[in-house]
Amino acid sequence: MDFIEVNGTALRYDLTGRAERTLVLIHEMGGTLESWDLVLPALAAGRRVLRYDTRGAGLSEKIRGTLEMKTMIEDLVSLLDALGIREPVALAGTAVGAAIALAFAARFPARTKALIVTSPATEVTGERRAATLARAAAVEEGGMQAVAETSLAASYPAELRTDPARFARFRARWLGNDPASYAAISRMLASLSTDLSAIRCPALAIAATLDRLRPPETVKPIADAIQGAEYLVLKSGHFMALQTPEPVSTAFTRFLTAHDC
């Protein structure tokens, strides 16, 4: 793992493997590059894998003030350029990480070879938007502990806590988030809008039956809006790469192999 300063911010990243094909993994809001630890061995077989802590997350530079999606996309473009990765890449992201991947693919089609999104976060409207903004305010006032129980009940439900040690590690890492950065990313999510019809690369959208934040009925329309996209439902939760790594690795590998990624 290493650190780099790009696009006016400092990012922590990890680049694994030396193959010509590159897969970029983008974690969820509140996550870090470690969110992919359990699927990395399978995904790194025969390809180079780039993971990074997005702006405001993990050990990357924290956010003060407002944030726009275009900044997150420019961070990724700048990181790829700085690392000399100019060939088209495959992108995979979870939740807000999926939103970054979708926005990147729409804006930079020539740099995107394929796309995998799990529990993707796209436009937030109505009651969901109000709840997102309320959660941002609650985190700013009371820290991550203020929303931990309600957030994790929906995203990491009891049915998936069969490995108590794994859940305990996840919870402790999640509680370590910087509240101001988490709130800024939440507000970015509340104002998100992506032209999914502009995406032209092969795409796979994966939903999870136990995801109460982004259930399958919210993911299917996203798959339908992307020309030719595949849609898959797994028995998992919002953080499926951590909660059920084996079926996630299988689904990712099958799709990437089919598209020579």
C-alpha positions as CSV (number, residue, x, y, z in Angstrom):
1,M,0.0,0.0,0.0
2,D,1.1,3.5,-0.7
3,F,0.0,7.2,-0.6
4,I,-0.1,9.7,-3.4
5,E,-1.2,13.3,-3.9
6,V,-3.5,13.9,-6.9
7,N,-6.2,16.3,-7.8
8,G,-5.6,18.4,-4.8
9,T,-6.0,15.6,-2.2
10,A,-3.9,12.7,-0.7
11,L,-5.1,9.2,-1.4
12,R,-4.1,5.8,0.0
13,Y,-4.0,3.1,-2.6
14,D,-3.0,-0.5,-3.2
15,L,-1.9,-1.8,-6.6
16,T,-1.7,-5.6,-6.8
17,G,-0.4,-7.7,-9.7
18,R,1.4,-7.0,-13.0
19,A,-1.0,-8.1,-15.7
20,E,-1.9,-5.9,-18.5
21,R,-5.6,-6.0,-17.6
22,T,-6.6,-3.6,-14.8
23,L,-9.6,-3.9,-12.4
24,V,-10.4,-0.9,-10.2
25,L,-12.3,-1.6,-7.0
26,I,-14.2,1.3,-5.3
27,H,-15.5,0.8,-1.8
28,E,-18.8,1.9,-0.3
29,M,-19.5,5.0,1.8
30,G,-18.0,4.4,5.2
31,G,-15.7,1.7,3.8
32,T,-12.0,1.6,2.9
33,L,-9.9,-0.4,0.4
34,E,-10.0,-3.2,3.0
35,S,-13.7,-3.7,2.1
36,W,-12.3,-5.9,-0.8
37,D,-9.9,-8.0,1.2
38,L,-11.9,-11.2,1.1
39,V,-12.4,-11.2,-2.7
40,L,-9.0,-9.8,-3.7
41,P,-7.2,-13.1,-4.0
42,A,-9.7,-14.4,-6.5
43,L,-9.9,-11.2,-8.5
44,A,-6.1,-10.6,-8.6
45,A,-5.6,-13.9,-10.5
46,G,-4.5,-12.9,-14.0
47,R,-5.2,-9.2,-13.6
48,R,-3.8,-6.1,-12.0
49,V,-6.1,-4.7,-9.2
50,L,-6.2,-1.1,-8.0
51,R,-8.0,-0.3,-4.7
52,Y,-8.0,3.0,-3.0
53,D,-9.5,4.9,-0.1
54,T,-11.8,7.5,-1.7
55,R,-11.5,11.2,-0.7
56,G,-12.7,11.4,2.9
57,A,-12.4,7.7,3.6
58,G,-10.0,5.5,5.4
59,L,-6.5,7.0,5.5
60,S,-7.1,9.4,2.5
61,E,-7.3,13.1,3.1
62,K,-10.5,14.2,4.8
63,I,-13.3,16.4,3.4
64,R,-14.2,19.8,4.8
65,G,-17.0,21.6,3.1
66,T,-19.1,20.4,0.2
67,L,-18.3,17.6,-2.3
68,E,-19.5,16.9,-5.8
69,M,-19.4,13.7,-7.8
70,K,-17.2,15.2,-10.5
71,T,-14.5,15.7,-7.9
72,M,-14.6,12.0,-7.0
73,I,-14.4,11.1,-10.7
74,E,-11.5,13.5,-11.2
75,D,-9.7,11.9,-8.3
76,L,-9.9,8.5,-10.0
77,V,-8.8,9.8,-13.4
78,S,-5.8,11.6,-11.7
79,L,-4.9,8.5,-9.8
80,L,-5.0,6.3,-12.9
81,D,-2.9,8.9,-14.8
82,A,-0.3,9.2,-12.0
83,L,0.1,5.4,-11.9
84,G,0.5,5.2,-15.7
85,I,-2.7,3.3,-16.3
86,R,-4.1,4.8,-19.5
87,E,-5.6,1.7,-21.1
88,P,-9.4,1.1,-20.5
89,V,-10.1,-0.4,-17.1
90,A,-12.8,-2.6,-15.6
91,L,-14.5,-0.9,-12.7
92,A,-16.4,-2.5,-9.8
93,G,-18.0,-0.5,-7.0
94,T,-20.4,-1.0,-4.1
95,A,-23.1,1.5,-3.2
96,V,-21.6,5.0,-3.4
97,G,-18.5,3.3,-4.9
98,A,-20.8,2.0,-7.6
99,A,-22.1,5.5,-8.2
100,I,-18.6,6.7,-8.8
101,A,-18.0,3.8,-11.2
102,L,-21.3,4.6,-13.1
103,A,-20.4,8.3,-13.3
104,F,-16.9,7.5,-14.5
105,A,-18.2,5.1,-17.2
106,A,-20.7,7.7,-18.4
107,R,-18.2,10.5,-18.6
108,F,-15.2,8.5,-19.8
109,P,-16.5,5.7,-22.0
110,A,-13.1,5.3,-23.8
111,R,-11.4,4.6,-20.5
112,T,-14.0,2.0,-19.4
113,K,-13.9,-1.6,-20.6
114,A,-16.5,-3.1,-18.3
115,L,-18.5,-2.3,-15.2
116,I,-19.8,-4.2,-12.2
117,V,-22.0,-2.4,-9.6
118,T,-23.3,-3.9,-6.4
119,S,-26.2,-2.3,-4.5
120,P,-25.6,0.9,-6.5
121,A,-26.5,4.3,-5.1
122,T,-27.9,6.6,-7.7
123,E,-30.5,9.3,-7.5
124,V,-32.1,9.8,-4.1
125,T,-35.5,11.4,-4.0
126,G,-38.5,12.0,-1.7
127,E,-38.4,10.4,1.7
128,R,-35.1,8.6,1.0
129,R,-33.4,12.0,0.3
130,A,-34.8,13.5,3.5
131,A,-33.5,10.5,5.4
132,T,-30.1,10.8,3.8
133,L,-29.8,14.4,4.8
134,A,-31.0,13.7,8.3
135,R,-28.4,11.0,8.7
136,A,-25.7,13.5,7.6
137,A,-26.8,16.0,10.2
138,A,-27.0,13.3,12.9
139,V,-23.4,12.1,12.2
140,E,-22.1,15.7,12.3
141,E,-23.8,16.3,15.7
142,G,-23.2,12.9,17.4
143,G,-20.5,11.1,15.4
144,M,-20.8,7.7,13.8
145,Q,-22.2,6.2,17.0
146,A,-25.3,8.3,16.5
147,V,-26.4,6.3,13.4
148,A,-24.6,3.0,13.9
149,E,-27.5,0.8,15.1
150,T,-30.0,1.9,12.5
151,S,-27.5,2.0,9.6
152,L,-26.0,-1.4,10.4
153,A,-29.3,-3.1,11.0
154,A,-30.3,-2.3,7.4
155,S,-26.9,-2.9,5.8
156,Y,-25.5,-5.7,7.9
157,P,-28.6,-7.5,9.2
158,A,-28.6,-10.2,11.9
159,E,-28.9,-13.0,9.3
160,L,-25.5,-12.1,8.0
161,R,-23.7,-11.8,11.3
162,T,-22.9,-15.5,11.5
163,D,-19.2,-14.7,11.9
164,P,-19.2,-12.5,15.0
165,A,-15.5,-11.7,14.7
166,R,-15.9,-10.5,11.1
167,F,-18.8,-8.3,12.0
168,A,-17.0,-6.9,15.1
169,R,-14.0,-5.9,12.9
170,F,-16.3,-4.3,10.3
171,R,-18.3,-2.4,12.9
172,A,-15.1,-1.0,14.6
173,R,-13.7,0.1,11.3
174,W,-17.0,1.7,10.3
175,L,-17.1,3.6,13.6
176,G,-13.7,5.0,12.8
177,N,-15.0,7.1,10.0
178,D,-14.5,10.9,10.0
179,P,-18.0,12.3,10.7
180,A,-17.5,15.5,8.6
181,S,-16.4,13.5,5.6
182,Y,-19.2,10.9,6.0
183,A,-21.7,13.7,6.1
184,A,-20.2,15.4,3.0
185,I,-20.4,12.2,1.1
186,S,-24.0,11.7,2.3
187,R,-25.0,15.1,1.0
188,M,-23.2,14.4,-2.3
189,L,-25.4,11.3,-2.6
190,A,-28.5,13.2,-1.9
191,S,-27.9,15.4,-5.0
192,L,-26.7,12.7,-7.3
193,S,-27.7,12.3,-10.9
194,T,-26.1,10.1,-13.6
195,D,-27.1,9.6,-17.2
196,L,-27.1,5.8,-17.2
197,S,-28.1,5.8,-20.9
198,A,-24.6,7.2,-21.7
199,I,-22.9,3.9,-20.5
200,R,-21.9,1.7,-23.5
201,C,-19.6,-0.9,-21.9
202,P,-20.6,-4.4,-20.8
203,A,-22.2,-4.0,-17.3
204,L,-23.4,-6.2,-14.5
205,A,-25.7,-4.9,-11.7
206,I,-25.9,-7.1,-8.6
207,A,-28.6,-6.8,-6.0
208,A,-28.8,-8.6,-2.6
209,T,-31.9,-10.2,-1.1
210,L,-30.9,-9.1,2.5
211,D,-30.0,-5.5,1.6
212,R,-32.5,-3.3,3.3
213,L,-30.7,-0.1,2.1
214,R,-30.7,-0.9,-1.6
215,P,-33.1,-3.9,-2.1
216,P,-33.4,-5.6,-5.4
217,E,-36.4,-3.5,-6.5
218,T,-34.2,-0.4,-6.5
219,V,-31.3,-2.1,-8.4
220,K,-33.3,-3.7,-11.3
221,P,-34.3,-0.3,-12.8
222,I,-30.6,0.7,-12.8
223,A,-29.7,-2.4,-14.8
224,D,-32.7,-1.8,-17.1
225,A,-31.4,1.8,-17.8
226,I,-28.0,0.6,-19.0
227,Q,-28.0,-0.8,-22.5
228,G,-27.4,-4.5,-22.5
229,A,-26.6,-4.8,-18.8
230,E,-26.9,-8.1,-17.0
231,Y,-28.8,-8.3,-13.7
232,L,-28.1,-10.8,-10.9
233,V,-29.5,-11.2,-7.4
234,L,-27.5,-12.9,-4.7
235,K,-28.4,-14.0,-1.1
236,S,-26.3,-11.3,0.6
237,G,-26.4,-7.8,2.1
238,H,-25.3,-4.3,1.3
239,F,-21.7,-5.1,1.9
240,M,-21.7,-8.3,-0.1
241,A,-18.0,-8.5,-0.8
242,L,-17.4,-8.8,3.0
243,Q,-20.6,-10.7,3.9
244,T,-20.6,-13.4,1.2
245,P,-17.2,-13.2,-0.6
246,E,-17.4,-16.6,-2.3
247,P,-20.5,-16.0,-4.5
248,V,-19.3,-12.4,-5.1
249,S,-15.9,-13.6,-6.3
250,T,-17.6,-16.2,-8.6
251,A,-20.0,-13.6,-10.1
252,F,-17.2,-11.0,-10.7
253,T,-14.8,-13.6,-12.1
254,R,-17.4,-15.0,-14.5
255,F,-18.3,-11.6,-15.8
256,L,-14.8,-10.3,-16.1
257,T,-13.5,-13.4,-17.9
258,A,-16.4,-13.3,-20.3
259,H,-15.4,-9.8,-21.3
260,D,-11.6,-10.4,-21.3
261,C,-11.1,-8.1,-18.3
